Amino acid sequence: MAEPGSFADRVKQQADIVRVVGEYVRLKKSGQNYSGLCPFHSEKTPSFAVHPVKQIYHCFGCGVGGDVFKFVMEMEKCTFPESIRIVAEKCGIAVPAPRERSPEERRENQLRTALVEMHQAAAVFFDRQLEATPEGKAARAYLEDRGLDKETIARFGLGYAPSGGDALLRAFRAKYAEKLLGASGLFSTDASGRLYDRFRRRIMFPIANEAGKVVAFGGRSLGDDMPKYLNSSETPIYSKSAVLYHLDKAKEALRQRDFAILVEGYMDTIGVARAGHMNVIASCGTSLTETQAKLLGRFTRRVVVNYDPDSAGQAATERSLTLLLEQEFDVRVLQLPGGKDPDSFIKAEGAEKYGKLLGQSPAYLDYLIARARQTDLTSGEGKLRAVNFLMPYIQRIPNRLLRSEWATKIAEQLRVEEPVLRESLKRAAAERRSNVQTNPELVARAGKPAERRLVQLLIESDDLRQRLAEEIRAEELHRGLETERVLAALVEMILSGGRPDPAELGGNLEDRDRRLLFEIAFESGGATSWEEAESCLAALRRGRLDAELAALQKEIEAQAASKSPESSEALRGLLQRKQELTKLSQRL
Ligand SMILES: [Zn+2]
């Protein structure tokens, strides 16, 4: 993909795939490789590997793999040229002046840049309102009343949108084109097409993207205006379902503490963060989306959900919990006494008490079992109801082993003795409903050891490579093997004078063969010698002879059975050939 001498090639030479992937996946060194949880499929035990020398990644679970650019393209959903720039920036490689982009691309980029700048200006505007206007002062009093001091207001960038309906519009009209204002998500249009301020008489919470740039606002009404919470509309820089509130500030704590506290809204986030738990985030919508879960999964796979599960939004809460369960997060539930939300609980009871309860949060299913136990379990009918309540949750756990563990646990906890109920629990654990499992046809261990070792020698051994490639080609030893296309591509590359680079080869192979190549590339090699190479070649020759002998034997039996005059002539020829082959195979 990368032309020699091109900028892409230079980036590729200098880029460190471990460092780039490490920004998305928590990697641990294991042997000569690094491994972690695959960001492309849900899993609990790491099957995702990065090879620092060969500069490739490969998932032994779902089969994805490629070089550093492919990884960034998949993660960022961007094009190849964009991935080069991203990798260069991440690795501190100077990027040459931007090439001429297509007109639309340039327009789109300009729009995004202008919108980000406009949001920065809007944050400053809302902040000043809080500071400098009588109306804003009333808003500040309201915030102070809720325990938000100056420092907190500054730290979270809170502001105020005045009630007039055109304050922001008047401030921005001189600076920005009407069309840009219309596209910003900060204004609405009336029936006659005129713009007016979307946010009026609201406390403003800036919403930043992962990089910390303000891309939208959430506004909480000060009076009785509905809705109580209002967000910016969707724009080219903001998609509600793809942003997690406070993630930009929580990133480091998420990685360090390796769990997230998921709360409902802005005030809860601020309250929990002020109590010393920076690893707090909010979905700020109805329920958590899959995109948000994936985003979070890049930082941690453990979540304590601190919603109020019995609130009006219970359906949404359950959806979030279920989604996290399906995405194989380790989910715990923190339910605060008295049905309090985190913000008011911390205010009433203190940070220390909150921290203590946080540490005791039960696993989601334990929490559900406790709920099920509240129903009357003395009758068989009551137990049936409880089991039916729990069944759908069990069926959503992707891991079969975990499902059956939970089924056993439920049977014990609910004292389910009845064989019928036990049976249906067992069935629920065996089946899995309402989800697609990403389980591709695995190529695991395709190819015999000798083939795999040859592929490895061709990639790794500078001394043996040339001679091996020549012998394989001369005798066409790769024909009919499971690694046939992999070997053919390697031999071709070597004999045409190239260095066999797995990443580059992989780009030209079919998916199955690429997977096979990468799997082998990740096996650790050890010392090499020509004797070993020779013994691998011999194994292939023997394999071929055995196959030929087996085919011959079949033909001999067929001819012997037919008993026609011609067949005895043919049979003699076949038997002679068999003798030759047998002799040959004895010499190998
Ligand atoms: Zn995977």
Residues whose N, C-alpha, C, O or C-beta is under 5 A from the ligand:
A	BS01	ZN	C38 F40 H41 C59 G61 C62 G63
